[in-house]
């Protein structure tokens, strides 16, 4: 590294751990010369994109030479209506990742702290460190966010608390009653971030969105995405629901044209594709039951999930399992990056994908 980089770059840059994405299918094809590959690593929708979104984009391709609506007016209006709130409390970003970065840039100073459960989504720590803030990790309790422990970790330096619900990578939820107790005790000057990227997949009656706290006037924001159940991961569009004054502050630093035209058009169409959402939930529920049954037959421990993925204890080194499955054309996510070296995270796929995964896993574990 040259002295110029050492002397000129922000010191926080050298403390960062880059995000590790799921291995792309094309990369596996190049490396291993395989053609028949399934990717069940990145929690993508196995049914693909909302058909209504695909058609809306197809009909709008002739508009690609025109800049997108910088204010995402139509999308914000529809999101506001669907969620029963005003448009001035809606943020739209290039994926919910961008909104996380914008929140950090808006609210965090060097020396501030954020608090979150561990393991969870790595971008919480990443965005905080960029701003020179500290990420305080609170260990999960039975693979679930421990809100009592998070409360104890809050101090005068704490600016934000993150609740990933359902949690990635474990798929667990914090129940409504636990969140209610937490919100009664958390200081009012702390921004509570409810990351509900997988919220549409939940089946438990104990799950309640954090949106009710936003509507009650609390300093909170709910993050959601079109990447998962709506199947628009390739277009990168997420959104936040919050108080107007919080949204206004964040929008002060938001880049113009941050969400491209096709993403806005697709998201607007996908919102009303109720049939696609219902089919996605149904195939996920059926796939979950099938995989549970097969894991039980194999004697494997797993974390019951409320998302579209399962955190599975293979009883073997996850890298060994990952590489062996890769040779069979099956891409999964290793658990070592989450601090669980014997675990893998597997996305619930189609019936055929789930059966292929089980067949391949059975062969790998038998060696």
N, C-alpha and C positions, 0 to 999 in steps of 0.2 A: 504494500500500500504506500503510495507516495505521500510525502509530507503535506502536499497541498490538500489531499483528501482528509488527512488526520487533523489538519489545522483549520480547515474551512467547513467541513461538514458538521452538522449538528451532532453533538456527542451521543444523543439518544439513538441515532441510526445504528450505532455499533452494539447496542444492547438488544436489538430486535431479533426475534425468531421468525423467519418468513413463514407464511402460511403454506402448508403442504396440501395441495389439492389431491383428489383421487386420481389414480393413474388413467390417462386418456386411452380410449380404445385404439386410436391410430398409432399411438406410441407402442402399445403392445404388439400390434400388427407388424410394425417396423422391426422391433427388437427380436421377436420370436417367430416371425413368419407365419403367424396364425391368421386365419380368415374368420373362423367361427368363434366369436368372443361375446360374452355377456358381461356387462358392467353393473355390479350391484354394490357399488362403493360410495356413491355420492348422493344417495337419497333422492334420485330423480324419479319422476313419475313413469312407471313402466308402460302406461297407456299412451304416453306421449303428450303432446300439447292439446289443449282444448280445441276441438274442431272449429268452434265458432271463432276462436282467435286466429287459427290458420287461415280461414276464409277471409277474415277482415284484413289481415296483412296482405293476402294475395290481391285483394281488390284495391289495395292502397299502394302497391309497388310503384305506380307511376308518379307518386308524390315524393320519392326519395331525394329529389334535388332541392326540396324545400326544407328550410330549417324547422326543427320541431317547435312545438309550443313550449316556450321556456317556463311557463307557469303551470303546465300540465292541467289546464283549466277543466277540461271535460272529465279527465280521470279523477281529479280531486273532487269534483262535484258529485260524481257517481259514488266514490268511496265515502264521502260525507253522508250521502243519502242512505246508503246501505247500512252504515254504522250509526245512524241517528245522531249526527253531530254537525257542527258548522264547518264549512270549507276552510275557514282560517285556522283550523286545528289539524289539517292534514298536510303531511310532508310526503313527497314522492322522491325516490332516489334510484340511482343506478345499482339496484339490489339493496337489500337492507344493510349490507356491509357499508355502503357509502353513508347511510344515515348514522351508523355507529361512528364512523370517522368524523362526520359533521358534528355529532354530539360532543365528541372529545375535543374537537377544535374550538367549539363554542364555549364549553364550560370548564375545561381542565387547564390548570396552570402547573408549572413545575413545582413539585412537592405535594400536590394534591394526591388523594387516594380514591381508588374505586374498589368495591368489594363484590365478589362473585363466588359461586361454588366451583369446586374443582374435583373431577374434570368437567369442563364445559367448553363452549365455543371459544376458540383461541383468539378471536378477533377482539374480545373485550380487553385483554391484556395488551395486545398489539397496539390498538389505537391509543390506549392510555400512555404507554411507554413513548410513543412518538411525541407526545406533548410533555414528556418529562415527569409524568405522574406515575404513581406506584399502583400496581395491581395486587390487591390482597386476596389470596386464595383461601377459601374456607372449605375443608374437605367435605365431600358428600357424606350423608348418613344413609346407609343402605341404598347407595346409588342415587340418592335424592337430595336436592338442595335442603340444607339444614338452616332454616330461617332463624332459629333461635341463636345458633352459632354466628350467623351473619350479623345479627343485631349486636352481639357482644364484640364483634370486630370493628364496628363503627366507632369512629372517634372524631375529633374536631377537624381532621384533615379530609374526612370522607366527603366527596362531592356526589358520587353516584353509586347506586347498587344495581346489579344486574340479576334478574331472575329469568333463566332460560326454561320455558315451560310450554311444552315438554322439553326436557333437557337433551341436548346433544353432547355426548354420544349414548347416554344410558336409556333414553326414551321414557323416563319417569316424569310424573307431574307432582307439583306441590298442590295439595288439596286446597279447596276454597277456604275452609275454616282456618287452615294454617296461614294462608295469605292474609285473611281478615285480621288475625291476631298480630301478624307482622306489621300491617299497615296502621294498626292502632298505636303501635309503639315506635315506629321509625320516625326520626325527626322530620319536621315539615320542610326543612331547608335542604333535604337530600332528594335528588332526582332518582326515582325508581324506574328502571327500564325493564319492561316485560317483553322479552323476546319470544314471540309466539309463532315462529316460522313454521312449526308443525302443528299448530293449534287446530287446523281443520281436520286432522286425523284422529283426534281424541274421541274416545268412546265412553269414558268414565263420567258418571254424573257428578263427580267431585271436582271436575274441571270447570273453572269460570275464568273468563278473560279479565285481564287487568283493566279493560276499557271502563269498567264501572267506576274505577278510582279516578280516571281522567274526567269522566262525566260528573264526578262528585267534587271536582275542582282541586284534586290533589296534584302535587308536582310529580307527574308520572307520564310515561310515554309507552305505547304499545307498538311493537315492531312486527310487521308481517311481510310476507313475500309472495310473489307469483311464481317463484322458481319451483315450488314443491307440488302441491296438489293441482295447481293449474298447468303445470308442465311447461313453463316459460323460462327455464333456467338459462337458455342460450341468449335471451333478450335482455336479461338483467334489469328487473324492475321490482322494487320493494317499496313499502310505505310505512309511515308512522302516524299514529293518532295521539294527539296531545293537546295541551292548553294553547290557545292562540298566542299568548306571549312567548311561550317556549318555541313554537313553530316560527314566529316572527324572528326571534333571535337566530335560530338556525338558518333561516333563509337569507339572512344578511351575508352569510359566507358561502352560500351554495353557488357553485359555478352555473352560469347560464347554459341552457341546452344539455343539462346533465342526464336527461332521460330521452333516448332517441325516439323518433316518430313511430317506428314500427313497434317498439316496446309499449308506448302509450296506447296505440291502436289495439294491439293484442290484449293488453291488460283490460282495457275497457270492454272488449268483447267477452273475455274470459269470466269476468265478474258475474255475468248473467247466464253462464253455461252451467246451470244447476245439474243437468243430466251428467255432464262430465265429472263434476265433483262427486256426485252420488256413486257413479261407477268406480271412481278412484277409491273412494272410501270402502266400497264393497269388496273390491279385489284385494285391498290391503287387509281388511278384516279376515277374509278367507285365507289369504296367504299367511297371515300371522298364526292362525289356528293350525294350519298344516305344518308350518315350521316348528311350532311348539311341540306338536305330536312327534315329529321326527327327531327333534333334539332329545325328547324324553326317551325315545327308543334307543338313542345312542348313549344315554346316560350323561348328557351334557347339561351343565348349568347355564342359565340365561337370565337376563333381566326382563321381566314382563314389560311390554312397551305400550305407550300411548301415541307413538309416532309411526313412521313408515320404515323403520329399521329396528334391528334387534342387536343388543350387545351380548355377545356369546363367549363363554369361557370354553376354549377348545381343549384345555389341559396340556397344551403344547406351546412352544415358542411361536408367537404370532407371525414372525418373519418367515419361519420355516413353512408354516401353513400357507401364508400369502404366496410365497414363491412356488410352492407345489401346485396350488390352485391356478396360479398364473399360467403355468405350463399346460394346464387343461383348458385355458381360455376363459377362466372365471376370475374377475377382478373384484376383490373385497377391500375393506379398510382395516389396517392393523391397529391394535389397541395400545401398542407401545407409546404412540404419540400422545395418548391420554393417560399414561402412567400405569397401564394394565398389560404387561407383556405377553400374557397368555390369552388375551381376549381379541376377538375380531368384531367389527361392526358390519353387519350385512343388511343391505337394503332389501325390503320385501318386494319381490318382482312379480312377474306373471306366473301362472301355474307352471308353464314349461321352464321358466328360469329357476323357480324355486326347486323343482324336481331335479334339474340339472345340478344345481348347487349342492343339494343333499347327496346326490350320487357321487359327485366329485369329492365332497368333504369326507364322506364315508371311506372312500379309497385312500385319501390322504391320511386320515387318522388311523387307518389300519396298518400303516407302514411302521 
